[in-house]
């Protein structure tokens, strides 16, 4: 289904449940029973938890204590939402219509992993356990929550497409349907502290939602503004993961630049996303060299045209950026600075934008060539601030027109 298309609206599919043992209790019970490190800490969002000066909205709780609460399965007016839950089943929970064996188009994220970890080797590469764990949890993860939790509108960081397969309970999924440039721009610039303004922006958009039941999967593409909610009462559990599509390269790069310039629109730290973009650029150059660009073709351009446009757009939008490290509220944060300096004048000093502290924990940086770790989707969207508008649909199109 996705071999030759890049959908502009979510896909809902009946993919069925994993083969849970009916004699061992609920799927949540069986999932918790698979975790070996019972003393490890989980990051859990709790509505009554006050937000710290650095924007942290979660609490560290020992896994055994969290498991005891979920196993008790009692209703609560202060529902817990577990962040960063690794999937003990790994990639085998990826829906078959997205499985890389039958669809080359959906392999891009795995290809990025191979590009960054294999270091030019075509043979089996032994990577550090922490690096392998990072990529495993990017490609596959778990959403676990008590009923009543809501994740506000956001886009998934790194421009990633996402799939969510419900295993227990009901999970509501909503999205902004085909937003215009004006609506998306107003949402980008909105300040979450001004509830009246936010309500006006959200009301001007067209929203759709669906309630997913066990055995159903939703897949949504790059740059989809979406929210997740759980009906009050029953606990919910779903498998999720990320993919990227080869035939959606230009939209992916535009989304990454938009997210870098507007930290309030996504749900993770993106301070080292250049490694993703550089890896893709290296693969694109090789495909151009080998005349193997057909996979990048979209509905309006050939693969070679997409490759040329991608490399030019990357040079214009990212080459003149640099990293800055600043201290905010006692925490050192690394951010891209935003620059209007053309790539051929990189010697001038560039002033950095005031960074926004992360609302969730940053994991240890795994490698200088690795993409940074961040939190899995399903998290509460960080508090936003007024962001300088960078409408990709307008800016990038003007850049491309001048480059064509």
Wavefront OBJ file of the C-alpha trace (Angstrom):
o trace
v 0.000 0.000 0.000
v 2.853 2.414 0.806
v 5.283 1.146 -1.810
v 4.485 3.948 -4.267
v 2.500 6.457 -2.216
v 3.026 8.956 0.603
v -0.353 9.487 2.282
v -1.441 12.984 3.313
v -4.025 11.687 5.819
v -3.885 9.026 8.561
v -4.494 5.403 7.586
v -6.619 3.245 9.903
v -6.071 -0.507 9.519
v -7.338 -3.661 11.186
v -4.055 -5.403 11.981
v -5.147 -7.722 14.793
v -3.754 -8.327 18.258
v -0.447 -9.833 19.221
v -0.659 -13.485 20.284
v -1.293 -12.896 23.986
v -1.747 -15.927 26.266
v -5.354 -15.827 27.562
v -4.284 -17.833 30.623
v -1.781 -15.214 31.818
v -4.068 -12.249 32.323
v -4.475 -8.961 30.507
v -1.970 -7.817 27.838
v -0.719 -5.137 30.267
v -0.019 -7.788 32.903
v 1.889 -9.933 30.430
v 3.866 -6.929 29.200
v 4.913 -5.896 32.716
v 5.876 -9.481 33.512
v 8.439 -9.429 30.673
v 10.486 -6.592 32.199
v 13.555 -7.888 34.042
v 15.020 -4.684 35.534
v 12.442 -4.164 38.285
v 14.562 -1.540 40.088
v 14.892 0.723 37.036
v 13.210 4.127 37.057
v 10.404 5.214 34.746
v 9.481 8.771 33.805
v 5.785 9.192 34.535
v 3.536 12.161 33.900
v 1.018 12.803 36.665
v -1.556 15.624 36.392
v -0.930 16.770 39.963
v 2.841 16.964 39.401
v 3.939 20.640 39.363
v 6.030 21.775 36.403
v 9.581 22.754 37.363
v 11.471 25.885 36.281
v 13.051 23.926 33.428
v 9.654 22.749 32.197
v 9.927 19.216 33.602
v 6.436 17.754 33.999
v 7.160 14.194 35.096
v 8.322 12.230 38.110
v 10.880 9.423 38.324
v 9.272 6.324 39.838
v 10.702 2.848 40.362
v 9.375 0.319 37.870
v 8.188 -2.060 40.589
v 6.016 0.693 42.114
v 4.552 1.638 38.741
v 3.880 -2.018 37.909
v 2.066 -2.515 41.213
v -0.247 0.393 40.413
v -1.083 -0.857 36.927
v -1.581 -4.427 38.125
v -4.040 -3.198 40.779
v -6.042 -1.642 37.914
v -8.033 0.760 40.078
v -9.729 3.922 38.719
v -7.966 7.185 39.542
v -8.671 10.909 39.220
v -4.909 11.437 38.966
v -4.035 9.068 36.091
v -0.447 8.105 35.323
v 1.049 8.239 31.833
v 4.284 6.274 31.394
v 6.963 7.851 29.199
v 9.905 6.108 27.528
v 8.652 2.551 27.900
v 10.823 0.249 25.807
v 9.136 -2.513 23.828
v 10.352 -5.910 25.086
v 9.006 -7.521 21.896
v 11.153 -5.319 19.657
v 10.398 -4.765 15.986
v 8.163 -7.821 15.654
v 5.213 -5.605 16.639
v 5.568 -3.462 13.493
v 2.384 -3.837 11.371
v 2.853 -6.058 8.334
v 1.896 -3.303 5.870
v 4.865 -1.277 7.171
v 7.293 -4.178 7.575
v 10.532 -3.421 5.735
v 10.678 -6.849 4.091
v 7.771 -6.093 1.769
v 8.028 -2.344 1.328
v 11.307 -0.640 0.411
v 9.683 2.779 0.649
v 9.317 2.518 4.438
v 12.942 1.502 5.024
v 14.422 5.009 5.238
v 14.672 5.209 9.042
v 16.321 1.782 9.202
v 18.644 2.845 6.389
v 19.626 5.901 8.464
v 20.404 3.571 11.374
v 22.621 1.408 9.148
v 24.364 4.468 7.714
v 25.212 5.825 11.178
v 26.172 2.570 12.897
v 27.870 0.486 10.193
v 30.596 3.052 9.441
v 30.981 2.014 5.808
v 31.008 -1.720 6.503
v 28.699 -4.048 4.576
v 29.269 -6.850 7.044
v 27.818 -7.467 10.465
v 28.704 -4.561 12.733
v 28.955 -4.814 16.498
v 27.571 -1.627 18.059
v 27.604 -0.520 21.666
v 24.596 -1.830 23.624
v 23.447 1.701 24.425
v 23.500 2.656 20.723
v 21.551 -0.431 19.700
v 19.065 0.187 22.512
v 18.495 3.734 21.291
v 17.662 2.663 17.751
v 15.476 -0.188 18.982
v 13.425 2.253 21.017
v 13.121 4.711 18.117
v 11.755 2.050 15.807
v 9.554 0.344 18.419
v 8.114 1.458 21.786
v 5.103 1.150 24.089
v 2.380 3.612 25.128
v 1.091 2.736 28.614
v -1.392 4.914 30.455
v -4.284 4.999 32.862
v -7.570 6.245 31.463
v -8.172 9.991 31.266
v -4.774 11.178 30.033
v -4.576 13.609 27.109
v -1.586 14.533 24.941
v -2.053 17.963 23.370
v -1.604 18.798 19.665
v 1.976 18.397 18.425
v 4.058 16.874 15.645
v 6.488 14.016 16.178
v 10.106 15.175 16.295
v 12.689 14.486 13.586
v 9.877 14.672 11.049
v 9.098 11.037 11.708
v 6.012 9.171 10.547
v 4.385 7.059 13.253
v 2.236 3.978 13.747
v 0.232 3.070 16.889
v -1.374 -0.363 17.378
v -3.795 -0.677 20.297
v -3.535 -3.842 22.410
v -5.709 -3.038 25.442
v -8.332 -0.389 26.163
v -9.426 2.349 23.788
v -7.131 5.102 22.519
v -8.466 8.234 20.863
v -6.420 9.708 18.026
v -7.156 13.129 16.536
v -5.469 15.176 13.842
v -5.557 18.540 12.061
v -7.034 17.722 8.680
v -5.317 19.274 5.644
v -4.387 22.570 7.348
v -3.889 25.631 5.175
v -0.658 27.624 5.370
v -2.473 30.307 7.368
v -3.900 27.885 9.940
v -0.610 26.025 10.361
v 1.276 29.307 10.673
v -1.087 30.632 13.361
v -0.803 27.373 15.287
v 2.997 27.533 15.025
v 3.082 31.052 16.482
v 0.466 30.510 19.196
v 1.464 30.874 22.858
v 0.078 28.147 25.128
v -0.015 30.641 28.008
v -2.782 32.589 26.237
v -5.710 30.166 26.435
v -8.080 32.454 24.540
v -5.663 32.836 21.636
v -4.961 29.088 21.556
v -8.681 28.334 21.519
v -9.126 30.696 18.573
v -6.315 29.016 16.641
v -7.579 25.501 17.352
v -11.135 26.482 16.463
v -10.037 27.805 13.070
v -8.588 24.422 12.082
v -10.485 21.366 10.873
v -10.057 18.484 13.298
v -10.886 14.807 12.911
v -10.653 12.002 15.432
v -11.157 8.268 15.735
v -11.335 5.960 18.761
v -9.017 3.011 18.173
v -9.951 -0.330 19.680
v -7.756 -3.381 20.332
v -6.508 -4.791 17.055
v -6.610 -1.476 15.182
v -3.611 0.541 13.945
v -3.241 4.144 12.855
v -0.382 5.275 10.620
v 0.229 8.992 10.096
v 2.852 10.663 7.982
v 5.493 13.336 8.528
v 4.288 16.694 9.897
v 0.842 15.507 11.010
v -0.401 17.731 13.840
v -2.122 15.270 16.153
v -3.289 14.627 19.712
v -3.966 11.486 21.747
v -6.599 10.948 24.415
v -7.755 8.040 26.555
v -11.358 7.670 27.786
v -11.563 8.028 31.541
v -11.466 4.762 33.439
v -9.826 1.746 31.732
v -6.072 1.450 31.353
v -4.643 1.518 27.831
v -1.640 -0.063 26.154
v -0.438 0.197 22.570
v 2.651 -0.657 20.560
v 4.110 2.142 18.471
v 7.059 2.970 16.296
v 8.522 5.322 13.715
v 9.255 5.012 10.012
v 10.337 7.392 7.258
v 9.364 7.181 3.586
v 11.882 7.453 0.769
v 9.350 9.083 -1.547
v 8.653 11.839 1.009
v 12.178 13.265 1.287
v 11.399 16.904 0.493
v 8.475 17.146 2.891
v 10.578 15.440 5.569
v 13.443 17.940 5.242
v 11.048 20.909 5.257
v 9.448 19.510 8.399
v 12.786 19.060 10.162
v 13.757 22.682 9.435
v 10.335 23.920 10.583
v 10.646 21.951 13.832
v 14.162 23.266 14.464
v 12.940 26.839 14.114
v 9.812 26.287 16.230
v 10.523 24.143 19.284
v 6.950 24.470 20.517
v 5.529 22.296 17.697
v 7.246 18.989 18.497
v 7.631 16.622 21.433
v 11.371 15.896 21.785
v 14.844 17.369 21.920
v 16.284 17.681 18.378
v 19.706 19.136 19.128
v 21.638 16.594 17.052
v 19.262 15.952 14.162
v 21.967 16.971 11.690
v 23.234 13.382 11.899
v 19.919 12.184 10.416
v 20.021 14.731 7.595
v 23.700 14.150 6.803
v 23.129 10.388 6.673
v 20.253 10.792 4.229
v 22.273 13.212 2.093
v 25.125 10.696 1.877
v 22.739 7.954 0.758
v 21.082 10.256 -1.779
v 24.471 11.148 -3.315
v 25.309 7.462 -3.681
v 21.969 6.758 -5.342
v 22.567 9.603 -7.782
v 26.034 8.232 -8.526
v 24.642 4.732 -9.086
v 21.618 6.002 -11.073
v 19.298 4.355 -8.548
v 16.913 7.210 -7.738
v 13.570 5.659 -8.698
v 12.633 5.036 -5.051
v 12.650 8.786 -4.340
v 10.139 9.677 -7.044
v 6.886 11.266 -5.936
v 3.725 12.187 -7.796
v 5.136 15.317 -9.404
v 8.897 14.751 -9.739
v 11.210 11.981 -10.849
v 13.687 10.439 -8.412
v 16.625 12.371 -9.898
v 14.707 15.659 -9.604
v 13.863 14.921 -5.961
v 17.502 14.081 -5.218
v 18.753 17.331 -6.765
v 16.126 19.418 -4.981
v 16.815 17.691 -1.643
v 20.563 18.369 -1.756
v 20.074 22.012 -2.759
v 17.414 22.587 -0.102
v 19.616 20.995 2.567
v 22.472 23.342 1.637
v 20.288 26.447 1.817
v 18.448 25.587 5.032
v 21.000 23.780 7.202
v 24.563 24.516 6.084
v 24.692 27.940 7.757
v 23.400 26.687 11.105
v 25.633 25.897 14.051
v 25.153 24.478 17.541
v 25.207 26.552 20.704
v 25.258 25.358 24.314
v 23.658 27.584 26.940
v 22.634 27.303 30.549
v 18.940 27.662 31.433
v 17.704 27.256 34.993
v 20.811 25.379 36.047
v 20.632 22.987 33.080
v 22.994 22.972 30.095
v 21.072 22.685 26.827
v 22.335 22.309 23.273
v 20.368 23.938 20.489
v 20.565 24.929 16.842
v 20.815 28.653 16.351
v 18.726 30.155 13.622
v 20.580 32.014 10.931
v 19.724 33.988 7.830
v 23.370 34.051 6.736
v 23.830 32.343 3.356
v 25.993 29.197 3.367
v 28.842 30.913 1.538
v 29.277 33.428 4.407
v 29.652 31.185 7.436
v 32.496 33.139 9.027
v 30.246 35.834 10.462
v 29.080 35.428 14.036
v 25.554 34.174 14.457
v 23.409 35.085 17.443
v 21.498 32.224 18.976
v 17.832 32.181 19.754
v 16.885 31.887 23.405
v 16.436 28.126 23.852
v 13.489 26.438 25.417
v 14.175 23.908 28.190
v 13.069 20.344 27.591
v 9.949 19.202 29.414
v 11.187 15.615 29.541
v 14.467 14.001 30.523
v 17.332 13.876 28.076
v 19.015 10.504 27.896
v 22.748 10.213 27.692
v 24.199 11.215 24.318
v 25.180 7.919 22.755
v 27.647 8.909 20.079
v 28.916 11.985 18.288
v 27.631 10.468 15.063
v 24.371 9.353 16.606
v 21.105 11.129 16.639
v 20.247 12.276 20.187
v 17.951 10.284 22.304
v 14.611 11.756 23.063
v 11.298 10.683 24.437
v 8.798 8.553 22.652
v 5.601 10.002 21.245
v 2.531 10.089 23.442
v 4.120 12.583 25.794
v 2.464 15.723 26.896
v 3.459 18.551 24.588
v 5.963 20.910 26.140
v 4.849 24.418 26.979
v 5.116 26.608 23.940
v 6.236 30.151 23.419
v 5.751 32.654 20.616
v 7.972 31.432 17.787
v 9.214 33.449 14.864
v 7.274 32.266 11.881
v 9.072 30.100 9.390
v 6.354 28.875 7.066
v 8.048 26.056 5.228
v 5.342 25.808 2.649
v 6.129 29.409 1.618
v 9.822 29.828 2.480
v 11.022 26.505 1.123
v 9.003 26.878 -2.072
v 10.574 30.287 -2.739
v 14.022 28.831 -2.072
v 13.374 25.952 -4.429
v 12.050 28.258 -7.126
v 15.251 30.282 -7.025
v 17.294 27.092 -7.176
v 15.419 25.421 -9.971
l 1 2 3 4 5 6 7 8 9 10 11 12 13 14 15 16 17 18 19 20 21 22 23 24 25 26 27 28 29 30 31 32 33 34 35 36 37 38 39 40 41 42 43 44 45 46 47 48 49 50 51 52 53 54 55 56 57 58 59 60 61 62 63 64 65 66 67 68 69 70 71 72 73 74 75 76 77 78 79 80 81 82 83 84 85 86 87 88 89 90 91 92 93 94 95 96 97 98 99 100 101 102 103 104 105 106 107 108 109 110 111 112 113 114 115 116 117 118 119 120 121 122 123 124 125 126 127 128 129 130 131 132 133 134 135 136 137 138 139 140 141 142 143 144 145 146 147 148 149 150 151 152 153 154 155 156 157 158 159 160 161 162 163 164 165 166 167 168 169 170 171 172 173 174 175 176 177 178 179 180 181 182 183 184 185 186 187 188 189 190 191 192 193 194 195 196 197 198 199 200 201 202 203 204 205 206 207 208 209 210 211 212 213 214 215 216 217 218 219 220 221 222 223 224 225 226 227 228 229 230 231 232 233 234 235 236 237 238 239 240 241 242 243 244 245 246 247 248 249 250 251 252 253 254 255 256 257 258 259 260 261 262 263 264 265 266 267 268 269 270 271 272 273 274 275 276 277 278 279 280 281 282 283 284 285 286 287 288 289 290 291 292 293 294 295 296 297 298 299 300 301 302 303 304 305 306 307 308 309 310 311 312 313 314 315 316 317 318 319 320 321 322 323 324 325 326 327 328 329 330 331 332 333 334 335 336 337 338 339 340 341 342 343 344 345 346 347 348 349 350 351 352 353 354 355 356 357 358 359 360 361 362 363 364 365 366 367 368 369 370 371 372 373 374 375 376 377 378 379 380 381 382 383 384 385 386 387 388 389 390 391 392 393 394 395 396 397 398 399 400 401 402 403 404
